[in-house]
Every structure is written in structure tokens, then in C-alpha cells.
Amino acid sequence: MKAPESLLVVWRQFDDFPMETLTKAWIFAQGGTKKQRDVETMKCHRQRYGITGNCFDLAIWLLDAFKEAGVEAYPIGDDLGTEDAHAAVVAVDEKGRRFLCDLGDQWLQPILIDGHDEAYTVAELAGFFPAATVQVKTTGTAVEVLYHRPNGKTSQQWYSAEPVSMTAFLEAAEFSQRHVYPKALVEVRLPYKDEIAHWEFEHWESFLSTSDGLFPDPPLGTLAEWVERLHEKTGFDRRFLKESLNLYKEMNQ
């Protein structure tokens, strides 16, 4: 179910890229008519502030990297054009096999979604998603992913593997960037013992998800303390963190 090296060499360029909505609020507050950044702008922001973006930003960036590497890839999504939208990428290897590439949900690596391929299995697999085993069930263009957590809980994500035109995808991206949910979200893949765990900040709480279980961080009382914690986990510029967190704080007053 693992992708070949030709795909992984591109994917690994994004290993230290968090998924976050802080940039979304920060860009929105700056005004202007266009909210979805192009790849050149995202690269400049990454270099200057260390920031990345939400699932649309990451998908657009990953598509560009695959294109540069000569790898066929196309955007996919779920609930596009709504506030519940999720964006991802399908990359195609030299044999024509399709692999789901989802930086927005902070997967560890791409995974095969071609149900007819001899390497395909519906068994639970480790090493693809932080702190969970996954099952992939493909029926036609519908892809169901089941996440099995250490505490016995199972969650579910649906994807349509049907290609979305870049025009439609960018329209959905613009819609997403114009609708800022008032609860900030940051997700980071971090080393933990002999695995890669999943650290998450959401609405002034944070925790680490591991194969040993979920570990909440101590609560913090000030915005300055959150700036330091998020800087430690993400490497983002402190001034950017202060400005973007203040925006979310104002949304909830």
C-alpha cells in the first residue's frame, strides 16, 4: 500500500509542514480581493514567517511540487464549496496506480487507493497516520478511510477520487479562505519515542495523540504563553503568532 520513491521524494519535502488555519485568518484580515495564495506567495511566507496553511494551501502546494517532479497528480475534495470542505491530492505512479496524498489531515505518507491492485488490502495498517491504524475501502471513485485509535474508537473520512478541475478547485479554495471559522486549529507531526505523533491546538487547548494514548498539555492563561508554545511546536514567527491569535481572540469576544 506504500507509494514508490518517485512519489515519496516529493511528499517528504512537506514532512515538517503543519496544517493550520492561523494563516487563513491573518490573510483574511489584510483585505484585498483574493484570499487564496498562489504557490510563490506561500513559499515567500514560509521563508519569512515559517508558516504553511490549511488543507487547500497544502494541496495546491503539493500539486505544484508533483508537477515540478514530473509526477501526474490532481486535486480531489469532499464537500467542496461549503464551510465543511476538505481538500487533498491523488498522485499517480509510473504504473498508473493512484495514491491518496492528504497533508491537510497530516498523514505520514501517501496510501494506495486502487482496489484492483495486487498490493491493495483492506487490512488495518500502521505507519500511514499518526497514532492510528487505517483501513482503506475503495468502491468505484468513493474512498472510505477508517481510523482506529488506541482507545478503541474508530472515526471515518470519505473521499471522492474523481478528479476536480483546477478551476473548480481554486473556486472552492477561495470560498474556504473567505470563511474563517472562529476556532483556530493547528496540527503538527512530531517525533515521540519511536513513532511520529500528532500534536493539535484547537481553541486554546492542545494535546498530543500517540499510540500510547492522548496526552493533554497543561492549560495556559495568556496569549503570550500560547505564542511560545506554538512557536516551540511549529517554528512559526512569534509576531505572526501574536497577530493571528489576537484575531481569533477578537472573534470570540
Secondary structure, 3 states (H helix, E strand, C coil): CCCCHHHHHHHHHHCCCCEECHHHHHHHHCCCCCCCCCHHHHHHHHHHHCCCCCHHHHHHHHHHHHHHCCCEEEEEEECCCCCCCEEEEEEECCCCCEEEECCCCCCCCCEECCCCCCCCCCCCEEEEECCEEEEEEEECCEEEEEEECCCCCEEEEEEECCCCCHHHHHHHHHHHHCCCCCCCEEEEEEEECCEEEEEEEECCEEEEEECCEEEECCCCCCHHHHHHHHHHHHCCCHHHHHHHHHHHHHHCC
